[in-house]
């Protein structure tokens, strides 16, 4: 089924990065991105990483 989450041992780590404080600090704090840009990029990257077909 396309777009279905696939089981992965590192899914928790991926979710933690894309949805956690570390990613916001990296993009907004260190790289100077504005909130909207970081939000758009993180949402798209998380969707691709977590819903990718095997």
C-alpha positions in Angstrom: 0.0 0.0 0.0 1.5 3.3 -1.0 2.0 5.9 1.7 1.7 3.4 4.5 4.3 3.6 7.3 6.8 0.9 7.0 8.2 -0.8 10.0 11.7 0.4 10.8 14.0 0.1 13.8 15.0 3.7 13.6 11.5 5.2 13.2 11.5 6.5 16.7 14.8 8.3 16.2 13.6 9.8 12.9 10.4 11.0 14.6 12.4 12.4 17.5 14.6 14.4 15.1 11.9 15.7 12.8 9.4 16.5 15.6 11.8 17.3 18.4 13.6 20.3 19.7 17.0 19.3 18.2 15.8 19.9 14.7 14.3 23.3 15.5 17.5 24.4 17.3 19.6 23.3 14.3 17.5 24.9 11.6 16.2 28.0 13.4 18.9 28.6 16.1 22.1 27.6 14.2 21.1 28.1 10.6 18.9 31.1 11.0 15.8 29.8 9.2 12.5 31.4 10.1 9.8 29.4 11.8 7.7 28.9 8.6 10.5 27.7 6.5 11.6 25.2 9.2 8.1 24.0 9.7 7.5 23.4 5.9 10.9 21.6 5.5 10.5 19.4 8.6 6.9 18.4 7.7 7.9 17.5 4.1 11.1 15.7 5.2 9.3 13.7 8.0 6.6 12.7 5.6 9.1 11.4 3.0 11.3 9.7 5.6 8.5 8.0 7.5 6.1 7.1 4.7 8.6 6.0 2.1 7.9 2.7 0.4 10.4 -0.1 1.3 
